[in-house]
Every structure is written in C-alpha cells, then in structure tokens.
C-alpha cells in the first residue's frame, strides 16, 4: 500500500515515522524548507517508546507529486487545510482513501466537497508532540493512538487493508465503527481544554486551584457537551466523567497545544476548534453570555492582533 503523509511535523512526523520504521511504503509531502532539514538530519523521533533516526526518509514536494496513492494521511493544522487540498490533489485517484487527523469536524465537509465523501474516512489521533529546535519530533507523553473508520460504521475491504498496514508499527491503531462519535468526543474534550488554558493562560491544575476556576471549566465542558448532543452525538456518561476528571485534575500541568502556539505568537486553530463549536451552539443560545463565546472573543482578538502585527 502506497501511503502519503501530508506533513512531517509533530503529528505526521511521528505516525509516519513509525510506519516507515516498520517497513511501510511511506512518502512525506513536505515544503522545501522542511525537505532540506530532513535531508540534512533525517527524521528524528524522540519518544518514551524509543528514539529513532530515519536517514533519508522518502520526500516529495507538491510540484513533483504524482499519484495516485492508496492512503493519504492529513496531519496539517486545520487552518492549513485549503492549501493542503491543493497540494495533495494530484495524489488522489479513483480508489484513494483520505484519512484526516485534523481537529474539529468542519474539515469533513471541505474534504467531501473537494474530493467526494466516498474518499474521506473519519480519523482521530491522541498524541502530545512537538518539534524541537533542531527539527526532531519529540513526544511529550505516553499516548500515541490513531483511530480510523468508515463514517457510516461499515467494515469495508479498504478498512481491513488499512488496519493491516497500521498493525504492529509501534503505536496504538484502532479501526472503529463509531468514528464520528469518537471525533466528537475528542472535539468536546479539546475545545474545553484549549478554551480554558488559552483564556486563563495557565495549566489545568492552576486553573482549578483558584476560586471559580473549576466552575468555569465545567461550565465550558457542559456547553460543548450540549452542542454535541444537539448534533446527535451526545457523550456517553463514562466518557463525560473521564473528561471531567481529566480537565479538573489537581496539580495537573496539562495545557493545550493551542495555548503553546498562542504564547509563542503562532497561528492557532481558533475558528476550527472554538468558532465552529460556537456556531453550532448559537441557534440554541439564549441572551446570557457563555464561556464558549468569551473564549471565542479572546482567541479572535489574539488572531486579529497577530495579523495586524504582521
């Protein structure tokens, strides 16, 4: 199976690197600057599950891309999807499966419109990773899960083939017949985590330790859960309880990657994670201000200031 990984940053570099390490036919679609760095240093993974340096990883620039590929894994930031779709279009053939690992849900509509829903799987990854200053991919925790599935819940020949490719490659891979619900579960958790850590510029443990912090966190979680329920994807009681415990853990140093990007002055997935959640909530909102709306204003103000500063 020919696999194209769009991007070799923290997420694509990690999962694609593990696939390559275990002998899969992987090529990374990258920009020239990243290609130059990878040709110089190789793809370096630093992880609790073992470090590895993959010399001369297969790379392709968008101008040289020739398809089709059997599987395309999208690991870009959600705000980069439109350019990503342009770049990968030559790799999409009649039988290509596209596996997006983006945050939120809006990307499914955009991918369906561009390539047709028949090509687009559901996907979710759980990993905390970043690029070190030397370009190495560094895993920040001990979770590296990739979940995928047909959005209608069916078990198809292509799903079985993908499952075979992702089996035994050094990370946790799971085929799911509830992938859309899985994606909603992650979105609710992520929107709450990103919302409170960006709004208060602090990790979870600090937020819940101050007066009103726990209540604000749970209020935002409630709002996001209500949006999911209105969309027909309510969180199961156990999933919600797990999220609540995770988001209110005493002493936790957990922050969202969005907060780290915000503190660093980088672009953020404000509209894809928070703005879209708010848009889906607004038809049912009353006149009272919500935590979700407050977070959206905070992030939009940051983005406006960042853009204005050039």
ChimeraX attribute file (.defattr): number of C-alpha atoms within 10 A of each C-alpha:
attribute: neighborCount
match mode: 1-to-1
recipient: residues
	/A:1	13
	/A:2	14
	/A:3	23
	/A:4	26
	/A:5	25
	/A:6	26
	/A:7	23
	/A:8	27
	/A:9	22
	/A:10	23
	/A:11	27
	/A:12	21
	/A:13	26
	/A:14	26
	/A:15	26
	/A:16	29
	/A:17	28
	/A:18	21
	/A:19	21
	/A:20	19
	/A:21	16
	/A:22	15
	/A:23	11
	/A:24	17
	/A:25	14
	/A:26	23
	/A:27	22
	/A:28	23
	/A:29	26
	/A:30	20
	/A:31	17
	/A:32	13
	/A:33	8
	/A:34	17
	/A:35	19
	/A:36	13
	/A:37	14
	/A:38	22
	/A:39	14
	/A:40	11
	/A:41	15
	/A:42	18
	/A:43	23
	/A:44	22
	/A:45	24
	/A:46	18
	/A:47	16
	/A:48	12
	/A:49	14
	/A:50	8
	/A:51	12
	/A:52	15
	/A:53	15
	/A:54	16
	/A:55	13
	/A:56	12
	/A:57	19
	/A:58	16
	/A:59	24
	/A:60	18
	/A:61	15
	/A:62	19
	/A:63	10
	/A:64	10
	/A:65	15
	/A:66	13
	/A:67	15
	/A:68	19
	/A:69	22
	/A:70	19
	/A:71	23
	/A:72	26
	/A:73	22
	/A:74	24
	/A:75	26
	/A:76	22
	/A:77	18
	/A:78	23
	/A:79	17
	/A:80	12
	/A:81	18
	/A:82	13
	/A:83	10
	/A:84	19
	/A:85	17
	/A:86	11
	/A:87	18
	/A:88	23
	/A:89	16
	/A:90	16
	/A:91	17
	/A:92	20
	/A:93	15
	/A:94	11
	/A:95	13
	/A:96	21
	/A:97	21
	/A:98	23
	/A:99	22
	/A:100	24
	/A:101	25
	/A:102	25
	/A:103	24
	/A:104	23
	/A:105	18
	/A:106	15
	/A:107	18
	/A:108	17
	/A:109	12
	/A:110	15
	/A:111	19
	/A:112	14
	/A:113	10
	/A:114	13
	/A:115	17
	/A:116	11
	/A:117	15
	/A:118	14
	/A:119	19
	/A:120	21
	/A:121	23
	/A:122	26
	/A:123	26
	/A:124	25
	/A:125	23
	/A:126	14
	/A:127	18
	/A:128	16
	/A:129	21
	/A:130	18
	/A:131	18
	/A:132	13
	/A:133	7
	/A:134	9
	/A:135	19
	/A:136	22
	/A:137	25
	/A:138	21
	/A:139	23
	/A:140	13
	/A:141	12
	/A:142	11
	/A:143	16
	/A:144	19
	/A:145	14
	/A:146	18
	/A:147	21
	/A:148	26
	/A:149	28
	/A:150	23
	/A:151	18
	/A:152	12
	/A:153	14
	/A:154	12
	/A:155	13
	/A:156	11
	/A:157	9
	/A:158	16
	/A:159	18
	/A:160	13
	/A:161	11
	/A:162	19
	/A:163	17
	/A:164	13
	/A:165	18
	/A:166	21
	/A:167	14
	/A:168	13
	/A:169	19
	/A:170	16
	/A:171	17
	/A:172	15
	/A:173	19
	/A:174	16
	/A:175	19
	/A:176	20
	/A:177	17
	/A:178	17
	/A:179	22
	/A:180	22
	/A:181	19
	/A:182	20
	/A:183	22
	/A:184	25
	/A:185	22
	/A:186	20
	/A:187	23
	/A:188	27
	/A:189	22
	/A:190	23
	/A:191	25
	/A:192	31
	/A:193	27
	/A:194	22
	/A:195	28
	/A:196	29
	/A:197	23
	/A:198	23
	/A:199	17
	/A:200	15
	/A:201	17
	/A:202	17
	/A:203	20
	/A:204	26
	/A:205	19
	/A:206	20
	/A:207	25
	/A:208	22
	/A:209	14
	/A:210	9
	/A:211	9
	/A:212	10
	/A:213	18
	/A:214	20
	/A:215	13
	/A:216	17
	/A:217	22
	/A:218	19
	/A:219	16
	/A:220	23
	/A:221	25
	/A:222	17
	/A:223	20
	/A:224	29
	/A:225	22
	/A:226	19
	/A:227	21
	/A:228	21
	/A:229	13
	/A:230	13
	/A:231	12
	/A:232	11
	/A:233	17
	/A:234	19
	/A:235	21
	/A:236	11
	/A:237	9
	/A:238	9
	/A:239	13
	/A:240	18
	/A:241	12
	/A:242	12
	/A:243	21
	/A:244	18
	/A:245	10
	/A:246	15
	/A:247	26
	/A:248	21
	/A:249	17
	/A:250	14
	/A:251	13
	/A:252	15
	/A:253	11
	/A:254	16
	/A:255	19
	/A:256	21
	/A:257	19
	/A:258	23
	/A:259	23
	/A:260	16
	/A:261	14
	/A:262	19
	/A:263	11
	/A:264	9
	/A:265	13
	/A:266	12
	/A:267	15
	/A:268	21
	/A:269	21
	/A:270	23
	/A:271	18
	/A:272	20
	/A:273	25
	/A:274	26
	/A:275	20
	/A:276	16
	/A:277	24
	/A:278	21
	/A:279	13
	/A:280	16
	/A:281	19
	/A:282	12
	/A:283	8
	/A:284	10
	/A:285	12
	/A:286	8
	/A:287	5
	/A:288	6
	/A:289	9
	/A:290	16
	/A:291	23
	/A:292	23
	/A:293	17
	/A:294	13
	/A:295	25
	/A:296	22
	/A:297	16
	/A:298	16
	/A:299	22
	/A:300	17
	/A:301	12
	/A:302	17
	/A:303	19
	/A:304	10
	/A:305	12
	/A:306	14
	/A:307	10
	/A:308	8
	/A:309	7
	/A:310	5
